[in-house]
Amino acid sequence: MGMSGPGQSTVGPVLSDAEYRSLCEWVYLQTGMVFDDRRRDVVENRLGARMQQHSGLSVQQYLRRLAVDEREAREFLDLLTVNETYFFRDLPQMTVFRQVLEEMVAERRQVPFGRLRVWSAGCSIGCEPYTLAMCIQEELDRQRVPLEWHVLGTDISPSSLEVAESALYSDREVRDVPPDLLKKYFRRRDTWWEFSHPCKNRVQFRYSNLLRPGREVQGAFDIVFCRNVLIYFDDASRRQVAETLFDLMVPGGYLFLGASESMSRISRAFQLRRVGSGFVYIRP
């Protein structure tokens, strides 16, 4: 999540300081994301892009509409989220994930009707959930364990979720997929790569806000990925998200954050554990 790239040239309305503060406060209350004066030009451009669809409305009228029109609110928030992602992002962390998987699958080998639930929070266009699915499927095949498993991907960007559901990706987005996995899990479809392996059926996508996940996100999860999301929140929102993640995870569950993110200054509820050459958080 973050600021989106396309549409930088759109000319937006010039907001008064009061209007800009009001808009940023509304975005914060909806998402927990913090926008300051350094992002003002970008926010005004995004607002202008959306207001072009509603010619005739003043800025004040449009801001009032955001407060009462849930669909329009989603469309506008969609313009403020980044879709910059790719498969097997942060390879060292994915190595840690594989080591965690190896351990968890081995433990569940002894449990009748064992299951594994994984949540990718802030999943963007689906590269992360499908990456996790490939890793899970490979480990289950290696250990020959018939485990019931599912991956849930959530995001506040409707357009990103549409891409995730389509499972169509560019050459750039699959550039780090190992050749053997690319051949096994994808098929060429015109100029796209389609994630076509049957394990795709074990991956679901839902619209959900991390501050208020709602019924779309039902615990309890064994593993949660929430990478490069908290960097856009202030400390109060981060603590709220930490509480949400804690409540939706099983005891002993694993939490993966982005490389530049830390839970230690946000919440003491999670414990840091070294796995191989990396670190991951544990829900006690």
Residue pairs with C-beta under 8 A, 6 or more apart in sequence:
1 33
1 81
1 82
1 122
1 124
1 155
1 156
1 157
1 228
1 229
1 232
2 81
2 82
2 84
2 228
2 231
2 232
3 39
3 42
3 80
3 82
4 46
4 79
4 80
4 81
4 82
4 83
5 82
5 83
5 84
7 45
7 46
7 49
7 79
8 42
8 45
9 45
10 45
10 46
10 48
10 49
10 52
11 45
11 48
12 41
12 43
12 44
12 45
12 46
12 47
12 48
12 49
12 51
13 44
13 47
13 48
13 51
13 59
14 44
15 23
15 40
15 44
15 47
15 59
19 59
19 60
19 63
20 40
20 43
20 44
22 63
23 43
23 47
23 63
24 34
24 35
24 36
24 43
26 63
26 66
26 67
27 33
27 35
27 77
27 80
28 34
28 35
28 234
28 237
30 73
30 77
30 209
30 211
31 77
31 156
31 209
31 210
31 211
32 210
32 211
32 232
32 233
32 234
32 237
32 238
32 240
32 241
33 80
33 232
33 233
33 237
34 232
34 233
34 234
34 237
35 43
35 80
43 80
46 76
46 79
46 80
47 59
47 62
47 76
49 79
50 62
50 72
50 75
50 76
50 79
51 57
51 59
51 62
54 62
54 65
57 65
65 72
66 72
66 73
66 76
67 73
74 156
74 158
74 207
75 158
77 156
77 157
78 156
78 157
78 158
78 159
78 160
81 124
81 155
81 156
81 157
81 160
82 124
83 124
83 125
83 157
83 159
83 160
83 163
84 124
85 124
85 125
85 127
85 128
85 173
86 127
86 172
86 173
86 174
86 175
86 176
87 127
87 130
87 131
87 169
87 173
87 174
87 175
87 176
87 177
88 94
88 131
88 176
88 177
88 178
89 127
89 128
89 131
89 176
89 227
90 227
90 258
90 259
91 176
92 277
92 278
93 227
93 256
93 259
93 278
94 131
94 135
95 276
95 277
95 278
96 256
96 275
96 276
96 277
96 278
96 279
96 280
97 132
97 135
97 223
97 256
98 135
98 139
99 275
99 276
100 223
100 254
100 275
100 280
101 135
101 136
101 139
102 139
102 143
104 116
104 222
104 223
105 116
105 139
105 140
105 143
105 145
105 147
106 143
108 114
108 115
108 116
108 145
108 147
109 143
109 145
113 148
114 145
114 147
114 148
115 147
115 148
115 149
116 136
116 147
116 148
116 149
116 150
116 222
116 223
117 149
117 150
117 152
117 220
117 221
117 222
117 223
118 132
118 136
118 149
118 150
118 151
118 152
118 221
118 222
118 223
118 224
118 225
119 151
119 152
119 153
119 154
119 217
119 221
119 223
119 224
119 225
119 248
120 128
120 129
120 132
120 151
120 152
120 153
120 154
120 225
121 154
121 210
121 224
121 225
121 226
121 229
121 245
122 154
122 155
122 210
122 226
122 227
122 228
122 229
123 129
123 153
123 154
123 155
123 160
123 164
123 205
124 155
124 157
124 160
124 164
125 160
125 163
125 164
125 169
125 173
126 153
126 160
126 161
126 163
126 164
126 165
126 167
126 195
126 203
126 205
127 169
127 173
128 153
128 225
128 227
129 151
129 152
129 153
129 164
129 203
129 205
130 167
130 185
130 195
130 200
130 203
132 151
132 223
132 225
133 151
133 197
133 199
133 200
133 202
133 203
134 181
134 185
134 197
134 199
136 149
136 151
136 199
137 197
137 199
138 181
140 146
140 147
140 149
149 202
150 202
150 203
150 204
151 202
151 203
151 204
152 203
152 204
152 205
152 206
152 217
152 221
153 161
153 164
153 203
153 204
153 205
153 206
154 205
154 206
154 207
154 208
154 210
154 213
154 216
154 217
155 161
155 164
155 205
155 207
155 208
156 207
156 208
156 209
156 210
158 207
161 205
161 206
161 207
164 205
165 205
167 194
167 195
167 196
167 200
168 189
168 192
168 193
168 194
169 186
169 192
169 193
169 194
169 195
170 191
170 192
170 193
171 193
173 193
174 182
174 186
174 193
177 185
177 186
182 193
184 197
185 195
185 196
185 197
185 199
186 193
186 194
186 195
186 196
186 197
187 193
187 194
187 196
188 194
206 216
206 217
207 216
208 214
208 216
208 217
210 226
210 229
210 241
210 244
211 237
211 240
211 241
211 244
213 244
213 248
217 248
219 247
219 248
219 249
219 250
220 248
220 249
220 250
220 253
221 248
221 249
221 250
221 253
222 249
222 250
222 253
222 254
223 253
223 254
223 255
223 256
224 245
224 248
224 249
224 253
224 254
224 255
224 256
225 256
226 241
226 245
226 255
226 256
226 257
227 256
227 257
227 258
227 261
228 258
228 260
228 261
229 241
229 258
230 238
230 241
230 257
230 258
230 261
230 266
231 258
231 260
231 261
233 241
235 266
238 266
239 266
239 267
242 263
242 266
242 267
242 269
242 270
243 267
243 269
245 255
245 283
246 267
246 269
246 270
246 283
249 255
249 283
250 283
251 283
251 284
252 282
252 283
252 284
253 282
253 283
254 280
254 281
254 282
254 283
255 263
255 270
255 280
255 281
255 282
255 283
256 280
256 281
257 263
257 281
263 270
263 272
263 281
264 272
269 283
269 284
270 281
270 282
270 283
270 284
271 281
271 282
271 284
272 279
272 280
272 281
272 282
273 279
273 280
273 281
273 282
